[in-house]
Amino acid sequence: MIHHVWGLFTRPDQKWQEIRSEKETIGHMYLSHVLILAAIPAISAYIGTTQVGWSVGGGDPVMLTQASGIQLTVMAYLAMVAGVAVMGAFIQWMSRTYDSSPTMTQCIVFAAYTATPLFVGGVAALYPSIWIALLVGTVAICYSVYLLYIGIPAFMKIPAEEGFMFSSSVLAVGLVMLVSMIVLSVIFWGHGIGPVYTN
């Protein structure tokens, strides 16, 4: 797992070819990659929001209660883990339009590795600051989009022109999923499943 993660940051073109040629299983992918890396932003956010806190207008730090932090951490972790599988399913479904026939396993592997910068960038949540989150989040999103656009043609074995359209479709689905998760969060908060502050 680690050599693939490092390779995606140093030589992504070559690394996508290697990942495509490997015989991976969904179970192994989740155990060795998704479940571990998805824990980075979840645990970082828990520590940042319950131990460090954030200041509003230079006042005392605002923090979440331990119980609230655990509840939100578990929900965020499950959403990230499920999100990889959902994106993999969408990628396989859309691949038929582009005369590509990857397996569900290959699509989930592709989705997991494409999300790697987002998982790693989650370490910024250790210190809850809007500016740090904005900076690191923007870099992580940009690199994930870069991996998506260079990875689809190589991984799906389709021409670059079709790869651009395919990648744009995947990106659109990802944005819809993000908006859906935000809407679900608001609905949960409206029903009492939301943050509880220490003061």
Residue, then its C-alpha position, 0 to 999 in steps of 0.5 A: m500500500i505505502h509504495h503505491v501511495w508514495g508512487l501516486f505522489t512522485r510518478p502517478d502515470q507509471k503507478w496507475q499502470e502498475i495498480r491496473s495490472e495487479k490482482e487486488t480484491i475489494g477486501h484486501m483493498y479496504l483492509s490495507h488502504v481504505l480503512i487505514l487512510a480514512a481514519i486519518p481525517a476522522i481521528s485528526a478531526y476528533i483530536g482537533t475538535t475535542q482537544v485543541g478547539w478553534s477560536v472565534g474572534g480571538g476568544d476562548p477555544v470552542m471544543l466539542t464534547q467527547a461524546s459528540g466528537i466520537q459520534l461525529t467521527v464515526m459518522a464521518y468515517l463511515a461516510m468516507v468508507a462507503g463513499v469509496a465503494v459508491m464512487g467505484a460503483f458509479i465508475q463501473w456503471m459509467s465505464r460502459t458508455y466509454d467501451s471499457s469493461p473494468t471489474m467492480t474491484q478495479c473501479i473501487v481500487f481506482a476510487a480508493y487511490t484517487a481519494t488518497p490525497l484527500f485522506v492524507g490531507g485530513v491530517a490538517a484537521l488536527y489544528p482546526s483553522i479555517w485557513i489551514a483547512l482551506l489551504v490543505g483542502t484545496v491542495a488535496i482536492c486539486y491533486s485528487v482531481y489531477l490523479l483522476y484526469i491522468g488516471i482514467p485513460a491509463f486505468m480504463k485503457i481508453p483514449a485521452e479524449e474519452g478519458f477527459m469526458f469520463s473524468s469530468s463525469v466522475l468529478a460531477v458525481g463526486l460533487v453531487m455526493l459531497v453536496s448530498m452528504i452536506v444536506l444529510s448532515v443538515i438533516f441530522w443536525g435538525h433531528g438532534i444528531g449534531p455537534v455538542y459544545t463544551n461551553 
